[in-house]
Amino acid sequence: MKQIFRSKTFYLIIFFVTLGIVLVFNNDNEPTELTEEDFFTTLEDGKVTFLELKPQKSVFEISGRLIGYEKDQYFIASVPNSEISLDRLNNAAEEHDIEKIEVTPEDVETSGWVTLITTTIPFMIIFILIFVSFLFLFVMKRMKHSK
């Protein structure tokens, strides 16, 4: 057993296993963050091949792929949701024939009141039906006894 720990191959194996674990958990696919001006510059230079726009309140969250990027590499940028930005984006996209542009609709949050009402209405209906049926049985029973 002592020979195993003294062996250089044992420590070499430990080193490679540790290196493998570090490489697995090291995420190299993190997106490149572009500023608004950098995004428009690369877009107008024709370096963008794919765009996905997602409206978020007053900005567009844009993710996409640049020329030379692999399938799992992408960039992200935030652009104001304004006419000027949209015109600039559309003009550059038309000029350079971008392969694919996806616009994801804005996520709409449901109000807490709407959720409360829609979850309680079925229970209220069931309660009312049970109450009416018991009331009907009670009235029928009284009518039987009154004859």
C-alpha positions as CSV (number, residue, x, y, z in Angstrom):
1,M,0.0,0.0,0.0
2,K,2.9,2.4,0.8
3,Q,4.3,1.7,-2.7
4,I,1.1,3.0,-4.3
5,F,1.4,6.4,-2.5
6,R,5.1,6.7,-3.3
7,S,4.5,6.0,-7.0
8,K,4.6,8.9,-9.4
9,T,1.8,7.5,-11.5
10,F,-0.6,7.6,-8.5
11,Y,0.0,11.4,-8.2
12,L,-0.2,11.8,-11.9
13,I,-3.6,10.1,-12.0
14,I,-4.8,12.3,-9.1
15,F,-3.6,15.4,-11.0
16,F,-5.5,14.4,-14.2
17,V,-8.7,13.5,-12.3
18,T,-8.6,16.9,-10.6
19,L,-7.9,18.7,-13.9
20,G,-10.8,16.8,-15.5
21,I,-13.2,17.9,-12.6
22,V,-12.0,21.5,-13.0
23,L,-12.6,21.5,-16.7
24,V,-16.0,20.0,-16.4
25,F,-17.2,22.6,-13.9
26,N,-15.5,25.5,-15.7
27,N,-18.2,27.1,-17.8
28,D,-16.6,28.5,-20.9
29,N,-19.9,29.2,-22.6
30,E,-20.7,32.3,-20.7
31,P,-22.1,35.0,-23.1
32,T,-20.0,38.0,-24.2
33,E,-21.7,41.2,-22.9
34,L,-21.8,44.0,-25.5
35,T,-22.6,47.6,-24.7
36,E,-25.3,49.3,-26.8
37,E,-22.8,51.0,-29.0
38,D,-20.7,47.9,-29.5
39,F,-23.8,46.0,-30.4
40,F,-24.9,48.5,-33.0
41,T,-21.3,48.7,-34.4
42,T,-21.0,45.0,-34.9
43,L,-24.5,44.8,-36.3
44,E,-23.9,47.6,-38.8
45,D,-20.6,46.0,-39.8
46,G,-22.5,42.8,-40.7
47,K,-20.8,40.6,-38.1
48,V,-24.1,39.3,-36.6
49,T,-25.7,36.1,-37.9
50,F,-28.6,35.5,-35.5
51,L,-30.6,37.7,-33.2
52,E,-33.2,37.1,-30.5
53,L,-35.0,40.1,-29.1
54,K,-36.9,40.0,-25.8
55,P,-38.8,43.1,-24.6
56,Q,-38.2,43.8,-20.9
57,K,-40.1,46.9,-19.7
58,S,-38.1,49.8,-21.3
59,V,-35.3,47.8,-22.9
60,F,-34.8,45.0,-25.4
61,E,-32.6,42.1,-24.1
62,I,-30.8,41.0,-27.2
63,S,-28.9,37.7,-27.5
64,G,-27.3,36.5,-30.7
65,R,-24.4,35.0,-32.5
66,L,-21.5,36.7,-34.2
67,I,-19.7,35.5,-37.3
68,G,-17.1,33.0,-36.2
69,Y,-19.0,31.9,-33.0
70,E,-19.7,28.3,-32.5
71,K,-23.2,26.9,-31.8
72,D,-23.0,27.3,-28.1
73,Q,-21.3,30.8,-28.1
74,Y,-23.5,33.9,-28.0
75,F,-23.5,37.5,-26.9
76,I,-26.0,39.6,-24.9
77,A,-26.8,43.3,-25.1
78,S,-29.4,45.7,-23.7
79,V,-30.8,48.3,-26.1
80,P,-33.5,50.9,-25.2
81,N,-37.0,50.2,-26.4
82,S,-37.2,53.3,-28.6
83,E,-38.1,54.1,-32.2
84,I,-34.5,55.2,-32.9
85,S,-33.1,51.9,-31.7
86,L,-35.7,49.8,-33.6
87,D,-35.0,51.8,-36.8
88,R,-31.3,51.3,-36.5
89,L,-31.8,47.6,-35.8
90,N,-34.2,47.1,-38.7
91,N,-32.0,49.0,-41.2
92,A,-28.8,47.1,-40.2
93,A,-30.7,43.7,-40.3
94,E,-32.1,44.5,-43.8
95,E,-28.8,45.7,-45.1
96,H,-26.8,42.6,-44.0
97,D,-29.5,39.9,-44.5
98,I,-29.3,38.4,-41.0
99,E,-30.3,34.7,-41.2
100,K,-32.7,34.7,-38.4
101,I,-34.4,37.2,-36.1
102,E,-36.7,36.0,-33.3
103,V,-38.8,38.3,-31.2
104,T,-40.0,36.7,-28.0
105,P,-43.1,38.3,-26.5
106,E,-42.9,40.1,-23.2
107,D,-43.7,38.0,-20.2
108,V,-46.9,39.3,-18.7
109,E,-47.3,38.8,-15.0
110,T,-50.7,37.9,-13.7
111,S,-52.1,40.1,-10.9
112,G,-52.3,38.6,-7.5
113,W,-56.0,39.5,-7.3
114,V,-56.7,37.6,-10.6
115,T,-54.9,34.5,-9.2
116,L,-56.9,34.7,-5.9
117,I,-60.2,35.0,-7.7
118,T,-59.6,32.3,-10.2
119,T,-58.5,29.9,-7.5
120,T,-61.4,30.6,-5.1
121,I,-64.3,30.7,-7.6
122,P,-64.5,26.9,-8.1
123,F,-64.6,26.4,-4.3
124,M,-67.3,29.1,-3.9
125,I,-69.4,27.4,-6.6
126,I,-69.1,24.0,-5.0
127,F,-70.0,25.5,-1.6
128,I,-73.1,27.3,-3.0
129,L,-74.3,24.1,-4.8
130,I,-73.9,22.1,-1.5
131,F,-75.7,24.9,0.4
132,V,-78.6,25.0,-2.1
133,S,-79.0,21.2,-2.1
134,F,-79.1,21.1,1.7
135,L,-81.6,24.0,1.7
136,F,-83.7,22.2,-0.9
137,L,-83.6,19.0,1.2
138,F,-84.6,21.0,4.3
139,V,-87.5,22.6,2.6
140,M,-88.7,19.3,1.2
141,K,-88.5,17.7,4.6
142,R,-90.6,20.5,6.2
143,M,-93.2,20.3,3.4
144,K,-93.5,16.5,4.1
145,H,-94.0,17.2,7.9
146,S,-96.5,20.0,7.3
147,K,-99.0,17.8,5.3
